[in-house]
């Protein structure tokens, strides 16, 4: 990660400062970002408080753009 990104650019990743809330199978779930709401590995729990306890790992294939190119899904 440090090869491609600085601490400042890593801090701009959406998963570093925001979450996505979605209804999944009738329950509210919190996900790391909008790109991974269909992957149970990125389900961070049922509340925003609970979701802040988890460290986000950029292993998902959709995270590749963020990881390598510094792309962002949100405006900071």
Secondary structure, DSSP 8 states (H G I E B T S, - for coil): -TTT--HHHHHTSHHHH--EEEEETTEEEEESSGGGTT-GGGB--SSHHHHTTS-----SGGGHHHHHH---SS--
